[in-house]
Amino acid sequence: MGSGTDVAIEAGDITLINSDLRSVAAAIDLSKKTMRTIKLNLFWAFGYNIILIPVAMGVLYPVWGILLNPIFASAAMALSSISVVSNSLLLKKVKI
């Protein structure tokens, strides 16, 4: 059976491991910045996918004759992943 401490840790939204209550404000600030980063990553990832996947499929070919080489489409998808990861790594520079 678990101890009371284990139950309190699982039940709480934030668990302090030090006696400084300013840690709660820092944790809330970090969580807000994390949510902002998640939303920004989703925006850019969906932007890449909504624009470039139809272009790679040839939607623009009948009208303007634009056809994206599959190599460039795969490079765009790789750049999408790199931009998401790079943006997420910026959270390591947050001072808490």
N, C-alpha and C positions, 0 to 999 in steps of 0.2 A: 504494500500500500504506500502511496505517496505521502509525503509530509505536508504540513500546512503551507510551507514556503513554496513547494512545487505548485500547489493549487493556486496560491496568490499570484505567482508568476504567470501561470497560464490564463488566469482570469483578468489580469490587468492589461490595459492598452499600452502602458509604458511602464517598464520596470527600471527603477533607479538602482544603479550599482555603486553609487556614491552618495554622500550626504548633501550635495549641492542641488538645490531646487532649480537653479538656472539651467540645469541639464534638460529639464522638461521643455523650456522655451527653445533651447537649441534643437531638441529632437523634433519639435513641431515645425521649426523653420526648415530643417533638413527635409522633413516629409513634404512640405509645400514645394520646395525646390525640386524634389524628386518627382512629384506629380506634374509639375510644369515641364520637366524634361521628358516624361513619358508622353504627355500630350503633344509636345513638339515633335518627338520621334514618330508618333503615329501620324501626325500631319504630313511630315516629309515622306514617310514610307508610303502612305496612301497616295500622295501626290505623284511620286515616281510611278507607282503601279497604275494609277488611273490614266496617266498621260502616256507612258511609254509602252505599256503592254498592248493597247490597241494599235499604236503606231507600228510596233513590231509585228502585229498580226496583219498589217497591210490595209488598215482602214483608210489611210490617206492616199493610197495608190490609185484608186479609180478617179479621184478628183484632181490631185496635183501630181501624181506619179511619184510620190515619195514612198520609198520602201526602205525600212531599216534593216541593215545586215544583222543576222542573229548574233554575230560576235559583239557588235555594239550594244545590242539589247542585253546580252549577258553581262557586259561590262557595266552598263547602267544599273543592273540589279546588284552587282557587286559593290558599286559605289553607293548605292542605297544602304546596303548593310554596313559599309564602312562609315558612312555619315552618322548612322544611328549609334553605332558603337562609340565613335569618337565623341558625339554629343553626350552620351551617357558617362564617358570617362571624365568629362568636365566636372562632374559631381565630386570627384576626388579632391578638387581644389577648393571646395567650400570650407570655410573656416567655421568650426563649431566650438 
